[in-house]
Amino acid sequence: MTIAAQIVVALVALLHIYFMVLEMFLWTKPAGLKAFGQKREQAEATKVLAANQGLYNGFLAAGLIWGLLLGTPGRPVQIFFLACVIVAGVFGAVTASRKILYIQAMPAAIGLALVLLN
């Protein structure tokens, strides 16, 4: 079970690195426009906000990676950052798009369940 938990936590971290790159660097590029279903003008008008959001996703990824690198003593760190991801995912689902619940919150909830079961 430990390996499964570590794999899921690592995947959640990688997802958040991907979100960070999309939001900070690709927001106004074709990949960012497609991922978020935006027109170029809207993306240009919101790129500073997206970059800020991307930075936060980077912090979530960094926290999860830190927890993994600590090994067993990093379990509370993983729990904290997975909980943060879940809260952010639920908030995003309520305020922006329901699909955020499945893309962001659900993988983190699975990871949290696996970490807690260890």
Residue pairs with C-beta under 8 A, 6 or more apart in sequence:
1 114
1 117
1 118
2 118
4 114
5 111
5 114
5 115
5 117
5 118
6 68
8 107
8 110
8 111
8 114
9 64
9 67
9 68
9 78
9 82
9 111
9 114
9 115
10 64
10 65
10 68
11 107
11 111
12 64
12 82
12 85
12 107
12 108
12 111
13 60
13 61
13 64
13 65
13 68
14 61
15 103
15 104
15 107
16 57
16 58
16 60
16 61
16 64
16 85
17 57
17 58
17 61
19 54
19 57
19 104
20 54
20 55
20 57
20 58
20 61
21 54
22 31
22 32
22 35
22 36
22 54
23 32
23 50
23 51
23 53
23 54
23 57
24 50
24 51
24 54
24 55
24 58
25 54
26 32
26 35
27 36
27 43
27 46
27 47
27 50
27 51
27 54
28 40
28 43
28 44
28 47
32 38
32 43
32 50
33 39
33 40
33 43
36 43
38 46
43 50
56 88
60 81
60 84
60 85
60 88
63 77
63 80
63 81
63 84
64 78
64 81
64 82
64 85
66 74
66 77
67 74
67 75
67 76
67 77
67 78
67 80
67 81
68 74
68 78
70 77
75 115
75 118
78 111
78 115
79 112
79 115
79 116
82 108
82 109
82 111
82 112
82 115
83 112
85 104
85 105
85 108
86 105
86 108
86 109
86 112
88 104
88 105
89 100
89 101
89 103
89 104
89 105
89 106
89 108
90 101
90 105
92 100
92 101
92 104
92 105
93 99
93 100
93 101
93 105
